[in-house]
Amino acid sequence: MEDTLTKVSRFDRVLSLEFLNAGFRESSLEVSNDVLEYAISKLDGIAGWLTKFGLQPLKSKPTKQLVEEVFSYAPKTSINEVDHFSKQYLDVVEAIGMGKDRWSDI
């Protein structure tokens, strides 16, 4: 059976810059290199957070403060997502994280 899940690896600095620049070009927005470099270093190549940052300027000007808002959104989102999982599900995820790979071990 073929695995249908695809893991998106973190983008390196160059790919992050290309990704953001391409999106801002499509939106006809100019963003300073200072803000782009700050976003890339702070958001650490995580495609979802780079995307969220890239979409926000459609509502407000891209600034370092906007990067901080996206960055602070990350832990809140993760906590909210985990709150929706059952205790059993979290136990299974924890067991898998500890290297258990058979139901009988979990």
Secondary structure as UniProt FT lines:
FT   HELIX           13..26
FT   TURN            27..28
FT   HELIX           33..43
FT   TURN            44..45
FT   HELIX           47..55
FT   HELIX           56..58
FT   HELIX           64..83
FT   HELIX           87..97
FT   TURN            98..99
FT   TURN            103..105
//
